[in-house]
Amino acid sequence: MVPNIAAAVIKLGQQKKNDELKEILERIPTKELVDLVSSNIGGADGFTLWHFVLLGMTHSSKTSDKRFQITMAVLQQLNRVELATKVAFDIVSRLVLDLPKFGPDQLVEILEYCVESIRAGDPKCMGWKDLLPDVLSLLSQQVGRISVNGFIMTGVEYRKKVLDELFKMKIQNGILTSFTGMFREVQLSREEATLLVGKVCDAIRHLEALEIPALTFQLFHVCLKYSSLLVLPIYALQKYFHKHYYKKIASNDCGDSTDFDSIEPVSDKELREAEETILYHLSNVTEFRLDEAQVVAMFKPFQNMPEFLLTPFVISALIAMSKINRTPDTMKVVSSQVMAFLVRLVAENEHERELCQRSAWCRGRIESAVVPDVNRILTILTEHSQEGMEVVTPGVIHFGFALLIAKKQPKLHTIAIAFLQNFIKKRFIFGNGIVDKLKQYLFVELEAMQFSECLITLSLTSALTLSECGSSISYILEYLLLIDGHHAMRIITFLFPLIRISHTIRDAFIEVLRKAMHHSETRTRMMGVFGFCALLKQLKNNNSRRAVLGGSAGNLTQLSISGMSLLSQSTLGRADNPDVHFDMLTLEILGILRRCFTQTVEIRELLYESLGRAVEFNGKLLPHVLQFVDWHFSGYFGESLEGALEIDFEKCVRYRQGASEDVSAGDQQLEIYDNVGKLTAFMVHCMTLADQQQDMGHDCDGARKLLEDVVNKIDGVTLDSLGIIGTLDPKTCVIACHYLNTVEAGMSYCIWKTKPDNGALRDLLKLFKHHQSCKNGTEKGRQEGGQQRNDRVDGGCGSVFREELVLQAGKCVGSGDGRAAAPYRVRDISPNVVSPTVVSPHGTFRRIDKKS
């Protein structure tokens, strides 16, 4: 009979015969109908029968008590029978639709059922979580008073009583997640929400790691009712992960990994997975509900608690809630308030660390454990990223850049550089993106040193990774020609480790330097010289190949190869030469550097200095460099008919052609082409290195004989023969400087050649006495000029050994009546020099532009 009644009810309901359905339900006895519905609730047609029973009773006022009895029976049955989650949800959801038709007393009983079910804590029977919010809402909206267990109270008062009871109740861990999620649908005041969040946070410490992510997902949603409450679960989670994971890491910093068998109830892997899932939920929950200003305001009261905020989990949580972590490609670091807040925290923390290091009082007041180690925190975040925890990886990278761009914070810059260096080592796949981001800041603030320093550090430690960043490096190379050469020389240093392993980068670098050598700006040309010399220092035969060499024979000399195209040079190589690639590229570069001999004195001096460092580091360059500079060096020296040494200073220092050499003749222009003293010192350096090599492959006898003539005969060159007589004018002042530099170069040659069984020390003493005599003569001429000593002379006239021998040209320029003479220009041989050097009457060399 029972199956027939159930089938009849379902059939009438499906045919929408509501009147007949109402009649049959009214005729069926209450107990029989209760047994029918409750016994079939777990069957295949249980939900269908439940739906049509409620539907039929909706249209009948006579069956309200019967409906309530059936409802309570079904709810009790849900606590006895284990049903699928979807089936239980469908049954309760159908009941929720009819809740407004129940009376206040009936709603109270349903609510009491929910409270008792929560107290029971059975994780298999949780129909109450979808029922309680709606029942509580209906009761709180009741206009009149209701009777609850003999007490008369309003709906609002009853609601408060129920919530207080729930908040004081001990909730079983198995239903804690559902209990928390239930309150997402309950309208709570700030005090009520605070009590709930505090209760749940207190229970987190007793949970297993894999149970926490689902709970925190529900808890984060509850906290969004009042966003400042998010601090509570984050703090509770921080304590949990510190106790179970980070504390072990701190104690094992000097030991092995923490992934080992132990008696701990939670494994490290589970903890890391739980933390990653929590951060994922936190990012998603807050994405459209909290902006960065609210996040910063939430944590600002704790900014003086570094032990709370500067921890791996809290930093990760802040980053997870930042917009820049979700949209790293569209948002700038400087626009992120969360990043600015973290930078301030780190800066203050580093200040406290410095105080503790310098002050015993601070060490006594501040515990060392309270001051976090930011470097260690960033290392932990890098390790997490390496293990696949990618939720906050974009934000962590931008956090490093936020530290790097901080104004006037060198300690933060050091932390950022160390972090990026370590991060690229561990996660080289991010290398291209990091370099691309770094290039954006590299040229924005040229005066800021940290960006080029970071790039250089990354190049030294992760050269292979950076060598794959072709587009970013090409962008940097092209931009070098648009900035001041002084800054460009600092930036190109990062390329030197890369050109050893990448022919593509090396060839692109050469093309940029070739363009720089023909640039109108002197400093850019100096950058080209510096870059080529540094490139020569790195060259070896295995990294010098530029083209497929032909098999035809050729003569590898400067005169035959300089200035030729790469294709022409490739035809001159010999197949039996083991260093053919090195020779070809070296000669090509030296052929380009030959242009320096038509440049300003600053460029020539830079050439001598940079080539000197190159040959000292790379001895294979010596034959080519000596061949390159030998003819230029010997052109300044000669012998008179009497066999005395002659130095042709007129080739490198003279007044402009057509101008009178009378110092009182007004505006005269002085041309300085070269510094013979520094050129001689460079040759001494090369010859010393050549003597240390057994078989150099180049005849050095001519250069060696010339240097020996300088040592033996330079004391025969007097100041009178150089025209340095009486009061010094600008020209004689510069010649005196160059001459003294040449004497000093001879002295250095004697020192290098000194042995226990030779007489080089006698030559050194002779040159020293001659040097002192010449110095006294020039000092006397300077004093006769009636000028007081001022600034030091630049522009290639400085002494190699002592500042006292540096002469100020303007001090020697007097008009006889005490009036200062007009300034003297020093022009380049090349007609396209934009900023020539000026010798002023006040004794300094300065740069001027076209307007002056």
Secondary structure as GFF3:
##gff-version 3
##sequence-region A 1 852
A	DSSP	alpha_helix	2	14	.	.	.	ID=ss1
A	DSSP	alpha_helix	18	27	.	.	.	ID=ss2
A	DSSP	alpha_helix	30	40	.	.	.	ID=ss3
A	DSSP	alpha_helix	46	58	.	.	.	ID=ss4
A	DSSP	alpha_helix	64	80	.	.	.	ID=ss5
A	DSSP	alpha_helix	85	98	.	.	.	ID=ss6
A	DSSP	three_ten_helix	99	101	.	.	.	ID=ss7
A	DSSP	alpha_helix	104	120	.	.	.	ID=ss8
A	DSSP	alpha_helix	128	140	.	.	.	ID=ss9
A	DSSP	beta_strand	145	148	.	.	.	ID=ss10
A	DSSP	beta_strand	151	154	.	.	.	ID=ss11
A	DSSP	alpha_helix	155	168	.	.	.	ID=ss12
A	DSSP	three_ten_helix	173	175	.	.	.	ID=ss13
A	DSSP	alpha_helix	176	182	.	.	.	ID=ss14
A	DSSP	three_ten_helix	183	185	.	.	.	ID=ss15
A	DSSP	alpha_helix	190	204	.	.	.	ID=ss16
A	DSSP	three_ten_helix	209	211	.	.	.	ID=ss17
A	DSSP	alpha_helix	212	223	.	.	.	ID=ss18
A	DSSP	three_ten_helix	227	230	.	.	.	ID=ss19
A	DSSP	alpha_helix	231	241	.	.	.	ID=ss20
A	DSSP	pi_helix	242	246	.	.	.	ID=ss21
A	DSSP	alpha_helix	247	251	.	.	.	ID=ss22
A	DSSP	alpha_helix	268	286	.	.	.	ID=ss23
A	DSSP	alpha_helix	292	299	.	.	.	ID=ss24
A	DSSP	three_ten_helix	300	302	.	.	.	ID=ss25
A	DSSP	alpha_helix	306	309	.	.	.	ID=ss26
A	DSSP	alpha_helix	312	320	.	.	.	ID=ss27
A	DSSP	alpha_helix	323	326	.	.	.	ID=ss28
A	DSSP	three_ten_helix	333	335	.	.	.	ID=ss29
A	DSSP	alpha_helix	337	358	.	.	.	ID=ss30
A	DSSP	alpha_helix	360	365	.	.	.	ID=ss31
A	DSSP	three_ten_helix	368	370	.	.	.	ID=ss32
A	DSSP	alpha_helix	374	386	.	.	.	ID=ss33
A	DSSP	alpha_helix	393	404	.	.	.	ID=ss34
A	DSSP	alpha_helix	410	426	.	.	.	ID=ss35
A	DSSP	three_ten_helix	428	430	.	.	.	ID=ss36
A	DSSP	alpha_helix	431	442	.	.	.	ID=ss37
A	DSSP	alpha_helix	450	461	.	.	.	ID=ss38
A	DSSP	alpha_helix	463	467	.	.	.	ID=ss39
A	DSSP	alpha_helix	470	479	.	.	.	ID=ss40
A	DSSP	three_ten_helix	480	482	.	.	.	ID=ss41
A	DSSP	alpha_helix	485	491	.	.	.	ID=ss42
A	DSSP	three_ten_helix	492	495	.	.	.	ID=ss43
A	DSSP	alpha_helix	496	499	.	.	.	ID=ss44
A	DSSP	alpha_helix	503	517	.	.	.	ID=ss45
A	DSSP	alpha_helix	522	538	.	.	.	ID=ss46
A	DSSP	three_ten_helix	541	543	.	.	.	ID=ss47
A	DSSP	alpha_helix	558	561	.	.	.	ID=ss48
A	DSSP	alpha_helix	566	570	.	.	.	ID=ss49
A	DSSP	alpha_helix	580	593	.	.	.	ID=ss50
A	DSSP	three_ten_helix	594	598	.	.	.	ID=ss51
A	DSSP	alpha_helix	601	617	.	.	.	ID=ss52
A	DSSP	three_ten_helix	619	621	.	.	.	ID=ss53
A	DSSP	alpha_helix	622	634	.	.	.	ID=ss54
A	DSSP	beta_strand	637	639	.	.	.	ID=ss55
A	DSSP	beta_strand	645	647	.	.	.	ID=ss56
A	DSSP	three_ten_helix	649	651	.	.	.	ID=ss57
A	DSSP	beta_strand	653	655	.	.	.	ID=ss58
A	DSSP	beta_strand	669	672	.	.	.	ID=ss59
A	DSSP	alpha_helix	676	692	.	.	.	ID=ss60
A	DSSP	alpha_helix	701	713	.	.	.	ID=ss61
A	DSSP	three_ten_helix	714	716	.	.	.	ID=ss62
A	DSSP	alpha_helix	730	753	.	.	.	ID=ss63
A	DSSP	alpha_helix	760	784	.	.	.	ID=ss64
A	DSSP	three_ten_helix	803	805	.	.	.	ID=ss65
A	DSSP	three_ten_helix	809	812	.	.	.	ID=ss66
A	DSSP	beta_strand	824	827	.	.	.	ID=ss67
A	DSSP	beta_strand	837	839	.	.	.	ID=ss68
A	DSSP	beta_strand	845	847	.	.	.	ID=ss69
###
